[in-house]
Amino acid sequence: MNTTQHAELQPALASGISDRAFRLYCALVLTTTGEWTAIPKVAAECRITPHQARGPLTQLVDKSLIERERVYETGSSGRKTWHTYVRLIEDATEVREAA
């Protein structure tokens, strides 16, 4: 499992991502320990809506800094719906250099 103690900000700084994407990456580094985290929770840390977080999170996925997973599960209303989760990649430095 990834811990934020080993996560670095340098790969994100050098990747040419938007300011909002960098803020979301920092929120993941500072508030998670490598577990899957729902997009609304990460977006709330940056004081943006989940919809506003979608584009910047795609940038982070494209740069191999995070990974994303969609899960079909029961929502708060009791109906089945898709939920999207993100987490830091085990070693973003190695992944980025390999790409």
C-alpha positions in Angstrom: 0.0 0.0 0.0 1.2 3.5 -0.8 1.9 5.9 2.0 2.0 9.6 1.6 5.4 9.6 3.3 6.9 8.3 0.1 4.8 10.5 -2.3 6.7 13.4 -3.9 5.4 16.6 -5.4 8.3 16.9 -7.9 6.7 14.5 -10.5 3.6 16.7 -10.5 5.5 19.9 -10.6 7.5 18.7 -13.6 4.6 17.3 -15.5 3.0 20.5 -16.9 -0.4 20.0 -15.4 -2.9 22.7 -14.5 -3.0 24.5 -11.2 -6.3 22.7 -10.3 -4.8 19.3 -11.1 -1.8 20.1 -8.9 -4.1 21.1 -6.0 -6.0 17.8 -6.4 -2.7 15.9 -6.4 -1.6 17.7 -3.3 -4.9 16.9 -1.6 -4.4 13.2 -2.4 -0.8 13.3 -1.1 -1.8 15.1 2.1 -5.1 13.4 3.0 -4.8 9.8 1.8 -2.6 6.8 2.5 -3.0 5.1 -0.9 -6.6 3.9 -0.5 -9.3 4.4 -3.1 -10.9 7.8 -2.4 -14.2 9.0 -3.9 -14.0 12.0 -6.2 -16.4 14.1 -4.1 -14.2 13.8 -1.0 -11.0 14.9 -2.9 -12.9 17.7 -4.6 -14.2 19.0 -1.3 -10.6 19.2 0.0 -9.9 21.7 -2.8 -13.3 23.5 -2.4 -14.4 22.6 -5.9 -17.3 20.5 -7.2 -16.8 16.9 -8.3 -17.7 18.1 -11.9 -14.9 20.7 -11.8 -12.5 18.0 -10.6 -13.1 15.7 -13.6 -10.9 17.4 -16.1 -7.9 17.9 -13.8 -8.2 14.3 -12.5 -8.0 13.2 -16.1 -4.8 15.2 -16.5 -3.3 13.3 -13.5 -4.4 10.0 -14.9 -2.9 10.8 -18.3 0.5 11.8 -16.6 0.4 8.4 -14.6 0.3 10.2 -11.3 -3.0 8.7 -10.1 -5.2 5.8 -11.1 -9.0 5.9 -11.5 -11.6 3.1 -11.0 -15.3 3.2 -11.7 -17.5 0.9 -9.6 -21.2 0.0 -10.1 -22.7 0.1 -6.7 -25.7 1.1 -4.7 -25.9 4.8 -4.1 -27.3 6.7 -1.1 -30.8 6.6 -2.7 -30.8 2.8 -2.8 -30.4 2.7 -6.6 -27.5 1.2 -8.5 -25.1 3.9 -9.9 -21.5 4.4 -11.0 -19.1 5.8 -8.5 -15.6 6.9 -9.4 -12.6 6.5 -7.1 -9.0 7.6 -7.4 -5.7 6.9 -5.6 -2.0 7.6 -5.9 0.0 5.3 -8.0 2.5 3.2 -6.0 5.6 5.1 -7.2 4.7 8.0 -9.4 8.3 8.8 -10.1 9.1 5.3 -11.5 5.9 5.2 -13.6 6.5 8.7 -15.1 10.1 7.8 -16.0 9.1 4.6 -17.6 6.5 6.3 -19.8 
